[in-house]
Amino acid sequence: MKDLKPDNSVDLEGNPITCPEHSSTLLANERQIVADLEIATPVCTVVPFNDFSCGFPRDCLVKVRKA
């Protein structure tokens, strides 16, 4: 999460927070664009994407994709 920036395109399919069982059709077919990063607590960062927002542990890894 520490290197994530607004406008990054991320692949959240299979992410342990957003799609642990690979069951989301939305996340399987579309990349999400990071709109912003909000430090909610010392251990949680809220990330608004183009389709939803989600809180992540600060040490969570996400796959950033090049455009």
N, C-alpha and C positions, 0 to 999 in steps of 0.2 A: 504494500500500500504506500510505502514511503516515496516511491518513484512515480506513482500514478499522477497524471496531470489532466486538467480539463482538455477536452477534444481528443483524448486517447480513444481508440477503438479497441474494445475488449471482447474476448470470447469467454462467455460465462457458462457454456455448456459443461456440465460435470464439475463445476466449482462446488466445493463442499458446503458453501453457505447458500448459494442461489439455486443449485440444481444437482444435489448430491446423487440422485438416482438416474440422471440423464433423462428425466421425464418431462421436461418443458419443451413443447413444440416451438414456442417463441425463441428460447435460447438456443435451440438446436439449429434454427434457420437464420437467425439474425445476430449480428454483432451489436453491442450496445455502445453508445458514445457517452463518455464521462462529461457531465455538464458542470460539475463542481465537486469539491471535497469539503466536507464539514467535520471538524474534529468534535465529536459529541461528548466523549469522555476520554480520559487518558488511555483507555484500552479499546475504544470504538470510533471508527470513522464512518460517517454516513456518506454514501455516494449516490447522488441523483444521476440516473441514466436517462436516455431518451424515452424509455417506456415505463420505468418504475424507479424507486429509490430503495436502497438496502444498506443496512449497517454491517460492517465487517470488523472483525478483530484487527487491530493495527498490524499484526504480523501475517495476515492472510495474503496469499499470492493470487494474482489474477493474470491471465494471459493477455498481454497487449499485442494487438495485431497492427501491422503496417498497412496503410491504406492502399 
